[in-house]
Amino acid sequence: MPPRLPRLTLFTGGKECGLCEVAKTNLVAIRHTHPFDIKVWNIREPPTDAKEEEAHKWRRAYQYEIPVLHVDGERALKNNITQEDLRRVLDEWRAKNAEGKD
């Protein structure tokens, strides 16, 4: 069975959010060495299958902090998300999830 990948959620403000576009570019750049599954959530235009309460929750929570990155549902990074920060967070996730698998 292949190892489970970290599940990332990137909360953005759409294309008009410059830091969000940088975060997406940085995620693409590290994905070949640090694989992950990702969902991008635009807080201004939530997915059509999102519940209204959930959409309001994320917009209220992050409207002044985007981009925000969750790893397995936990907030990990916000604002200026660099490749170095992403590698560190994903390396920490791998170390934590490798414990007890020997």
C-alpha positions as CSV (number, residue, x, y, z in Angstrom):
1,M,0.0,0.0,0.0
2,P,1.5,3.4,-1.0
3,P,2.1,5.9,1.9
4,R,-0.7,8.4,2.6
5,L,0.0,11.9,1.2
6,P,-0.6,15.0,3.3
7,R,-3.9,16.6,2.5
8,L,-3.4,20.4,1.9
9,T,-6.1,23.0,1.7
10,L,-5.0,26.4,0.4
11,F,-7.4,29.2,1.2
12,T,-7.1,32.0,-1.3
13,G,-8.8,35.2,-2.4
14,G,-8.7,34.5,-6.1
15,K,-6.4,35.8,-8.8
16,E,-6.4,39.4,-7.4
17,C,-4.5,38.1,-4.4
18,G,-0.8,38.3,-5.3
19,L,0.4,36.4,-2.3
20,C,-2.0,33.6,-3.1
21,E,-0.6,33.3,-6.6
22,V,3.0,33.1,-5.1
23,A,1.8,30.4,-2.7
24,K,0.4,28.4,-5.6
25,T,3.6,28.8,-7.6
26,N,5.7,27.6,-4.7
27,L,3.4,24.6,-4.1
28,V,3.9,23.6,-7.8
29,A,7.7,24.1,-7.5
30,I,8.1,21.7,-4.5
31,R,5.4,19.1,-5.4
32,H,7.9,16.8,-7.2
33,T,10.1,16.4,-4.1
34,H,7.3,16.7,-1.5
35,P,4.2,15.1,-2.9
36,F,0.8,16.0,-1.5
37,D,-2.9,16.2,-2.3
38,I,-4.4,19.7,-2.5
39,K,-7.7,21.5,-2.6
40,V,-7.7,25.2,-3.3
41,W,-10.6,27.1,-1.7
42,N,-11.3,30.7,-2.9
43,I,-13.0,32.3,0.1
44,R,-14.6,34.9,-2.2
45,E,-16.0,32.3,-4.6
46,P,-16.3,29.0,-2.6
47,P,-16.8,25.7,-4.4
48,T,-20.4,25.1,-5.6
49,D,-20.6,22.0,-3.4
50,A,-19.7,23.9,-0.3
51,K,-22.3,24.3,2.5
52,E,-23.2,27.9,3.0
53,E,-22.2,27.8,6.7
54,E,-18.8,26.4,5.8
55,A,-18.2,29.1,3.2
56,H,-19.1,31.9,5.6
57,K,-16.9,30.3,8.3
58,W,-13.8,30.3,6.1
59,R,-14.4,33.8,4.7
60,R,-14.9,35.3,8.2
61,A,-11.8,33.4,9.5
62,Y,-9.4,34.3,6.7
63,Q,-10.6,37.3,4.9
64,Y,-7.7,39.4,6.2
65,E,-5.0,36.6,6.3
66,I,-5.0,34.9,2.9
67,P,-3.3,32.8,1.8
68,V,-3.7,30.3,4.6
69,L,-2.5,26.7,4.3
70,H,-4.0,23.8,6.2
71,V,-2.2,20.4,6.5
72,D,-4.6,17.6,7.3
73,G,-7.2,20.2,8.5
74,E,-4.8,22.0,10.8
75,R,-3.6,25.6,10.1
76,A,0.1,25.5,9.2
77,L,1.1,28.7,7.3
78,K,-0.3,32.0,6.3
79,N,0.5,35.1,4.3
80,N,3.9,34.9,2.6
81,I,4.2,31.1,2.0
82,T,7.7,30.3,0.8
83,Q,9.1,27.1,-0.6
84,E,11.3,26.8,2.5
85,D,8.3,27.1,4.8
86,L,6.4,24.5,2.7
87,R,9.3,22.0,2.7
88,R,9.7,22.4,6.5
89,V,6.0,21.9,7.2
90,L,5.8,18.8,4.9
91,D,9.0,17.4,6.3
92,E,7.5,17.8,9.8
93,W,4.3,16.1,8.6
94,R,6.3,13.1,7.2
95,A,8.4,12.7,10.4
96,K,5.3,12.8,12.5
97,N,3.4,10.3,10.3
98,A,6.4,8.0,9.9
99,E,6.6,7.3,13.7
100,G,5.5,3.8,14.6
101,K,5.5,2.5,11.0
102,D,8.6,0.3,11.4
